[in-house]
């Protein structure tokens, strides 16, 4: 049995840590809300008090919400870099900015440790079923591969740049958000003309757009079923802000990304932060006079 640390037992992190335990790893888990780590311990894992304690295993996986949370668990008091030994490895599976990934990659290297970016595509149910699609990059990505194989159905290699996997992840999230906006507008148009949203979703998701995003989210947008969330709308707004930041740094105009970012940000302002991010479609329906 190999010991591994895991930081972040949220809706994605908990099933991932559980799957690592099921794959034969002894998992030392840290979560800011200690009750979650204690509950995980009751199921066969171990709860630790600080990120540095999880990193003491020599290999640590993190799944946290944003750049600030990642930087805090890595560089803060009692953080990963205090506990990770020389030659240790940190596998960051969070969706963060490419700039943060590159900076943290350099910081880990200065401490004689490896940093691998491995953000994922998939909702909590996919994480539980080991059906995640994983992007990876960083010089030590080969060492991380057995861990990633235990968590997903496929791993895609994007080279040594620690920021590359996050560029790809943000690009994918932009494509999903753009699809949500497109479906919301198309379904609203059909509804205004007396055509059932579900019928339209069924047509497109089984013909022209027969893919997981249009099938799964198409049903959600057609039924206007935005709670409980698989991915919170507030996190979607955060990710679109990261997309625009990366686009600005790269000199790559993304006007459609600006549109969906504003749609998500306005939805947060309307008190919808905790809905699924497909809930951006509510504002589309409102603009069409279909909701009051």
C-alpha positions in Angstrom: 0.0 0.0 0.0 1.3 3.5 -0.9 0.5 6.5 1.2 -0.7 9.7 -0.6 -2.0 13.0 0.7 -5.2 14.6 -0.6 -6.3 18.2 0.0 -9.8 19.4 -0.7 -12.8 17.2 0.0 -15.5 19.1 -1.8 -18.0 17.8 -4.2 -15.3 16.7 -6.6 -12.4 16.0 -4.2 -14.3 13.6 -1.9 -15.2 11.0 -4.6 -11.7 11.4 -6.0 -10.0 10.7 -2.6 -12.4 7.8 -2.1 -11.4 6.3 -5.4 -7.7 6.6 -4.5 -8.4 4.7 -1.3 -10.3 2.1 -3.4 -7.3 1.8 -5.7 -5.2 0.7 -2.7 -3.7 4.0 -1.5 -3.6 5.0 2.1 -5.0 8.5 2.0 -4.1 11.3 4.4 -6.8 13.9 3.9 -7.0 17.6 4.8 -10.0 19.9 4.4 -10.6 23.4 5.7 -13.8 22.2 7.2 -12.4 19.5 9.5 -15.7 17.7 9.8 -15.4 16.5 6.2 -12.0 15.1 6.8 -13.2 13.3 9.9 -16.1 11.8 8.0 -13.7 10.6 5.4 -11.5 9.0 8.1 -14.5 7.1 9.4 -14.8 5.5 6.0 -11.2 4.2 6.1 -9.0 7.2 5.3 -7.0 9.4 7.7 -7.7 13.0 8.7 -4.8 15.4 9.2 -4.6 18.9 10.6 -2.6 20.9 8.0 -1.7 20.7 4.3 1.9 20.1 5.3 0.8 16.9 7.1 -0.8 15.6 3.9 2.2 16.6 1.9 4.4 14.6 4.3 3.3 11.5 2.5 5.7 12.5 -0.3 3.0 12.7 -2.9 0.0 15.0 -2.5 -3.0 15.7 -4.7 -5.0 18.9 -4.3 -8.5 19.8 -5.6 -9.4 23.3 -4.4 -11.6 26.1 -5.7 -9.4 28.9 -7.1 -5.9 30.4 -7.3 -6.1 31.9 -3.9 -7.0 28.7 -2.2 -4.3 26.8 -4.0 -1.6 29.4 -3.1 -2.8 29.4 0.5 -2.5 25.6 0.9 0.9 25.6 -0.9 2.7 28.7 0.5 0.7 29.5 3.7 1.7 28.6 7.2 1.6 24.9 7.5 1.4 24.6 3.7 2.4 21.9 1.3 5.9 23.3 0.8 6.6 23.0 4.5 5.8 19.3 4.4 6.7 18.0 1.0 10.2 16.3 1.1 12.9 16.7 -1.5 11.9 14.8 -4.6 8.2 15.0 -3.5 5.4 15.5 -5.9 2.3 17.8 -5.9 -0.5 17.0 -8.4 -2.7 20.0 -8.7 -6.1 19.0 -10.1 -7.8 22.4 -9.6 -9.0 24.8 -12.3 -6.7 27.7 -11.8 -5.0 30.4 -14.0 -2.1 29.3 -16.2 0.0 32.0 -14.6 -0.6 30.6 -11.1 0.3 27.1 -12.3 3.5 28.3 -13.9 4.5 30.3 -10.8 3.8 27.4 -8.4 5.7 25.1 -10.7 8.8 27.2 -10.4 8.3 27.5 -6.7 8.1 23.8 -6.2 11.2 23.3 -8.4 13.1 25.8 -6.2 12.2 23.5 -3.2 13.4 20.4 -5.1 9.9 19.1 -5.6 7.8 18.4 -8.7 4.5 20.1 -9.6 2.1 18.6 -12.1 -1.1 20.4 -13.3 -3.9 17.9 -13.9 -7.3 19.7 -14.2 -10.3 17.6 -15.0 -13.4 17.6 -17.1 -16.4 16.0 -15.4 -19.1 16.6 -12.8 -19.2 14.9 -9.3 -21.0 11.9 -10.6 -18.2 11.4 -13.2 -15.6 11.7 -10.5 -17.4 9.0 -8.4 -17.5 6.7 -11.4 -13.9 7.3 -12.3 -15.0 8.8 -15.6 -13.1 12.0 -15.5 -11.1 13.2 -18.5 -7.8 14.6 -17.3 -5.4 17.1 -18.8 -1.8 16.9 -17.5 1.4 19.0 -17.9 4.6 19.5 -16.1 8.0 17.9 -16.1 7.0 15.2 -13.6 3.7 14.2 -15.2 5.0 10.7 -15.9 5.3 10.1 -12.1 1.7 11.3 -11.7 0.2 9.0 -14.3 -0.7 6.0 -12.0 -2.6 8.4 -9.7 -4.4 9.9 -12.6 -5.3 6.6 -14.1 -6.9 5.7 -10.8 -9.2 8.7 -11.1 -10.3 9.0 -14.7 -11.1 7.3 -18.0 -8.4 9.1 -20.0 -5.4 11.3 -19.6 -4.2 13.7 -22.2 -0.5 14.9 -22.2 0.2 18.6 -22.9 3.9 18.7 -22.3 6.3 20.2 -19.7 4.8 23.7 -19.3 2.8 23.6 -16.0 0.4 26.1 -17.3 -0.5 24.3 -20.5 -3.0 21.9 -18.9 -4.8 24.8 -17.4 -5.0 26.6 -20.7 -6.7 23.6 -22.2 -9.0 23.2 -19.2 -10.1 26.8 -19.4 -10.6 26.5 -23.2 -12.8 23.5 -22.6 -14.9 25.3 -20.0 -15.3 28.2 -22.3 -16.6 25.9 -25.0 -19.1 24.4 -22.5 -20.3 27.9 -21.4 -20.7 29.0 -25.0 -22.8 25.9 -25.7 -25.0 26.7 -22.7 -25.6 30.2 -24.0 -26.3 28.8 -27.5 -28.8 26.2 -26.2 -30.5 28.7 -23.9 -31.0 31.1 -26.9 -32.1 28.4 -29.3 -34.6 26.9 -26.8 -36.0 30.3 -25.9 -36.6 31.0 -29.6 -38.4 27.7 -30.0 -40.5 28.2 -26.9 -41.5 31.7 -28.1 -42.9 29.9 -31.2 -44.9 27.3 -29.2 -42.4 24.5 -29.6 -41.5 22.3 -26.6 -38.0 22.8 -25.4 -37.6 19.1 -24.6 -38.5 18.1 -28.1 -35.9 20.5 -29.6 -33.2 19.3 -27.1 -34.0 15.6 -28.0 -33.6 16.4 -31.8 -30.3 18.2 -31.6 -28.6 16.0 -28.9 -29.3 12.9 -31.0 -28.4 14.3 -34.4 -26.3 17.4 -35.2 -24.9 17.8 -31.7 -24.8 14.2 -30.4 -22.1 14.7 -27.7 -22.1 14.7 -23.9 -22.4 18.5 -23.4 -25.4 18.8 -25.6 -27.0 15.6 -24.4 -26.5 16.2 -20.7 -26.8 20.0 -20.4 -29.4 20.0 -23.2 -31.7 18.1 -20.9 -30.9 20.4 -18.0 -31.6 23.6 -20.0 -34.7 22.2 -21.6 -36.2 21.2 -18.2 -34.8 24.3 -16.5 -33.5 22.1 -13.7 -30.6 24.0 -12.2 -30.6 22.7 -8.6 -28.8 20.9 -7.1 -25.8 22.1 -8.9 -23.2 19.8 -10.5 -21.0 22.9 -11.0 -21.9 26.1 -9.2 -22.6 29.1 -11.3 -20.3 31.3 -9.2 -17.4 28.9 -10.1 -18.4 29.2 -13.8 -18.1 33.0 -13.5 -14.7 32.5 -11.9 -13.5 30.3 -14.7 -14.7 32.7 -17.4 -12.7 35.5 -15.7 -9.7 33.2 -15.8 -10.3 32.6 -19.5 -10.4 36.3 -20.2 -7.3 36.8 -18.1 -5.4 34.2 -20.1 -6.7 35.6 -23.4 -5.5 39.1 -22.4 -2.1 37.8 -21.5 -1.9 35.9 -24.7 -3.2 38.7 -27.0 -6.1 36.4 -28.1 -9.4 38.3 -28.4 -12.4 36.2 -27.2 -15.5 38.2 -27.6 -17.8 35.2 -27.0 -16.0 34.6 -23.7 -16.8 38.1 -22.7 -20.5 37.6 -23.4 -20.8 34.4 -21.4 -18.7 35.9 -18.6 -21.1 38.9 -18.4 -24.1 36.5 -18.5 -22.7 34.5 -15.6 -21.6 37.6 -13.6 -25.1 39.1 -14.0 -26.6 35.8 -12.8 -24.5 35.9 -9.7 -25.7 39.5 -9.1 -29.3 38.2 -9.3 -28.6 35.8 -6.4 -28.1 32.7 -8.5 -24.5 31.9 -7.5 -25.4 28.5 -6.0 -27.4 27.3 -9.0 -25.8 25.0 -11.6 -23.9 27.2 -14.1 -26.5 26.1 -16.8 -28.7 28.5 -14.8 -27.3 31.3 -17.0 -30.2 30.2 -19.3 -32.7 31.8 -16.8 -31.5 35.2 -17.9 -31.9 34.3 -21.5 -35.5 33.3 -20.9 -36.1 36.5 -18.9 -34.7 38.6 -21.8 -37.2 36.8 -24.1 -40.1 37.6 -21.7 -40.6 33.9 -20.8 -40.0 34.5 -17.0 -41.0 37.2 -14.6 
